[in-house]
């Protein structure tokens, strides 16, 4: 009896979330509803990285540009593309491999963005939820992260990126789910402090496939992939950072 009542309550909560996000109701009615918005920590090396991010946030250097996400974000790893585009911008990379929306949510609720005031946060998260959560649940998790960012960093603009495509072929089941996620989170662009940008098409061949040259495992980016990422967001990022492009 209690289990059935609990499920109905989650069902109604999922329906409300679906309406708020502008997605179809069935998308948000899985029994896993709530998992993506419930902050959860990890352990081991993950916690060590979290502590390193806390030290970076507390350093006297400050952070003007913050990248937040999972292994795809972590993969910048101060590579040549990062140094060229973001080295001069006092940027920090708070990406951790394997993170899901609930892990990023825990991190930003537990110190990683306390005491800093970046001009822009670049957020891209959700692909690691795709195997076990519905599109509506993933979108809900992203919205929860965005809400926390806006609460803790009211003067910071957010560049919300659509989740990148994964899987070699366009008929990969994960593709359709992530496209539905992106359709939902696009509505979170408020025209002022939150800008949504979907650059996923930049990684695809004309037939919709992904190449190993850009994503060697059809998920993580090569250096060429990171260059495509940087070039794709640069005009938007330049505008959000209010940088003088000159004549």
C-alpha positions as a printed Julia matrix, in Angstrom:
247×3 Matrix{Float64}:
  0.0    0.0     0.0
  2.76   2.42    0.94
  4.77   1.47   -2.16
  1.78   2.17   -4.4
  1.12   5.53   -2.7
  4.81   6.44   -3.02
  4.79   5.56   -6.69
  1.68   7.65   -7.31
  3.31  10.6    -5.58
  6.39  10.26   -7.79
  4.08   9.9   -10.83
  2.39  13.2   -10.01
  5.76  14.83   -9.35
  7.0   13.58  -12.7
  3.93  14.97  -14.43
  4.47  18.37  -12.82
  8.12  18.32  -13.86
  7.21  17.36  -17.4
  4.81  20.29  -17.64
  7.39  22.68  -16.18
 10.03  21.52  -18.65
  7.67  21.46  -21.6
  8.18  17.76  -22.31
  5.56  15.08  -22.85
  4.14  13.49  -19.71
  5.11   9.85  -20.51
  8.74  10.94  -20.72
  8.8   11.76  -17.0
  6.82   8.89  -15.5
  9.53   6.3   -14.84
  9.79   4.72  -11.39
 13.32   6.18  -11.21
 11.93   9.71  -11.03
 13.83  11.83   -8.51
 17.16   9.99   -8.74
 18.62  12.57  -11.1
 17.7   15.48   -8.8
 18.79  13.91   -5.5
 22.38  15.04   -4.69
 24.68  12.03   -4.29
 28.45  11.95   -3.6
 30.92   9.33   -4.79
 34.09   8.16   -3.06
 37.76   7.37   -3.67
 39.49   9.4    -6.36
 36.26  11.27   -7.02
 36.32  12.82   -3.57
 39.99  13.73   -4.02
 39.12  15.58   -7.21
 36.27  17.33   -5.42
 38.69  18.44   -2.71
 41.09  19.7    -5.37
 38.28  21.75   -6.88
 37.51  23.18   -3.44
 41.14  24.29   -3.15
 40.99  25.88   -6.6
 37.79  27.73   -5.7
 39.37  29.03   -2.49
 42.62  30.14   -4.13
 43.43  33.79   -4.56
 43.42  33.4    -8.37
 39.65  33.43   -8.62
 37.78  31.92  -11.59
 36.35  33.93  -14.48
 35.24  31.0   -16.63
 34.17  27.62  -15.24
 33.54  24.4   -17.16
 31.33  21.95  -15.26
 30.5   18.39  -16.27
 31.63  14.77  -16.62
 34.52  12.99  -18.37
 33.88  14.82  -21.64
 34.55  18.08  -19.83
 37.38  16.57  -17.76
 38.99  15.52  -21.04
 40.04  19.09  -21.78
 42.84  18.29  -19.28
 44.76  21.49  -20.05
 45.39  20.26  -23.6
 46.68  22.52  -26.38
 43.17  23.61  -27.36
 42.34  24.52  -23.75
 45.57  26.5   -23.35
 44.91  28.42  -26.55
 41.28  29.33  -25.93
 40.93  29.38  -22.16
 44.4   29.75  -20.66
 44.3   33.57  -20.94
 40.75  33.67  -19.54
 41.45  32.46  -15.99
 39.41  29.33  -16.64
 38.9   26.26  -14.46
 37.78  22.75  -15.39
 35.54  21.02  -12.82
 34.74  17.92  -14.85
 34.84  14.41  -13.36
 34.61  11.2   -15.35
 31.5    9.12  -14.71
 29.5   11.95  -13.16
 25.76  11.99  -13.52
 23.48  14.93  -12.84
 23.07  13.94   -9.19
 26.86  13.93   -8.64
 27.37  17.38  -10.15
 24.45  18.62   -8.09
 26.1   17.33   -4.91
 29.41  18.96   -5.82
 27.99  22.42   -6.37
 25.9   22.14   -3.23
 29.0   21.21   -1.24
 31.48  23.97   -1.82
 32.77  23.87   -5.38
 31.18  27.17   -6.37
 31.22  28.83   -2.96
 33.24  32.01   -2.74
 33.7   32.43   -6.49
 31.91  34.58   -9.02
 32.72  33.49  -12.58
 31.52  35.58  -15.46
 30.31  32.41  -17.21
 29.75  28.74  -16.34
 29.76  26.29  -19.26
 27.57  23.32  -18.29
 27.27  20.05  -20.2
 26.01  16.97  -18.31
 23.6   14.07  -18.68
 25.12  11.44  -20.96
 25.97   9.11  -18.05
 22.31   9.12  -17.0
 21.15   7.94  -20.41
 21.46   4.23  -19.67
 19.18   4.21  -16.63
 17.04   7.37  -16.67
 14.34   8.69  -18.96
 14.81  11.84  -20.99
 12.45  13.69  -18.65
 14.42  12.6   -15.6
 17.71  13.7   -17.16
 16.25  17.06  -18.13
 14.96  17.42  -14.57
 18.44  16.77  -13.19
 19.93  19.39  -15.49
 17.28  21.86  -14.45
 18.11  21.19  -10.77
 21.79  21.93  -11.42
 20.9   25.09  -13.29
 18.6   26.23  -10.47
 21.4   25.75   -7.93
 23.86  27.64  -10.12
 21.47  30.55  -10.42
 20.85  30.59   -6.66
 24.5   30.43   -5.66
 25.92  32.49   -8.54
 23.3   35.15   -9.28
 25.78  37.35  -11.17
 27.07  34.5   -13.34
 25.76  33.73  -16.81
 25.37  30.08  -17.79
 26.1   28.63  -21.2
 24.01  25.45  -21.16
 25.16  23.04  -23.85
 23.01  20.35  -25.36
 24.26  16.88  -24.46
 26.61  15.71  -27.21
 25.53  12.83  -29.48
 26.93   9.38  -28.75
 26.99   6.06  -30.57
 28.38   5.58  -34.07
 25.12   5.51  -36.01
 22.11   7.87  -35.97
 19.81   4.96  -35.05
 21.68   4.31  -31.78
 18.98   4.28  -29.04
 20.94   6.79  -26.94
 20.74   9.35  -29.74
 16.95   9.66  -29.63
 16.91   9.91  -25.85
 19.57  12.64  -25.76
 17.8   14.53  -28.53
 14.67  14.5   -26.37
 16.72  15.75  -23.41
 18.08  18.59  -25.51
 14.64  19.51  -26.79
 13.47  19.8   -23.17
 16.41  21.79  -21.77
 16.37  24.21  -24.7
 13.35  25.76  -22.97
 15.58  26.7   -20.01
 17.17  29.46  -22.1
 15.75  32.63  -20.55
 17.23  35.07  -23.04
 19.22  36.79  -20.3
 21.27  34.82  -17.79
 20.99  31.36  -19.35
 21.92  30.69  -22.95
 21.24  27.27  -24.49
 23.43  26.12  -27.36
 23.34  22.77  -29.18
 26.59  22.14  -31.06
 26.17  18.38  -31.4
 25.69  18.55  -35.16
 29.22  19.88  -35.53
 30.61  16.46  -34.58
 28.55  14.47  -37.1
 29.28  13.39  -40.65
 26.76  14.26  -43.38
 25.07  10.86  -42.94
 24.67  11.42  -39.21
 27.43   9.04  -38.14
 30.25   9.83  -35.74
 33.83   9.22  -36.82
 36.63   7.84  -34.66
 38.69  10.81  -35.76
 36.45  13.07  -33.67
 35.13  10.59  -31.06
 37.47   7.58  -30.89
 35.0    5.57  -28.76
 31.9    7.36  -30.11
 31.57   9.23  -26.81
 34.78  10.99  -25.8
 36.45  13.63  -27.92
 39.82  13.62  -29.65
 41.91  16.78  -29.8
 40.17  17.56  -33.1
 36.85  17.14  -31.31
 37.86  19.6   -28.63
 38.9   22.08  -31.28
 35.46  21.76  -32.88
 33.88  22.34  -29.44
 35.97  25.44  -28.76
 35.36  26.96  -32.18
 31.63  26.23  -32.01
 31.03  28.04  -28.72
 33.54  30.84  -29.2
 31.22  33.49  -30.7
 28.61  32.9   -28.0
 31.19  32.73  -25.23
 32.88  35.9   -26.42
 29.57  37.73  -26.25
 28.7   36.34  -22.82
 32.11  37.28  -21.43
 31.6   40.75  -22.89
 35.02  40.69  -24.51
 36.05  43.4   -26.94
 36.51  41.81  -30.35
 38.03  44.95  -31.8
 37.38  46.3   -35.27
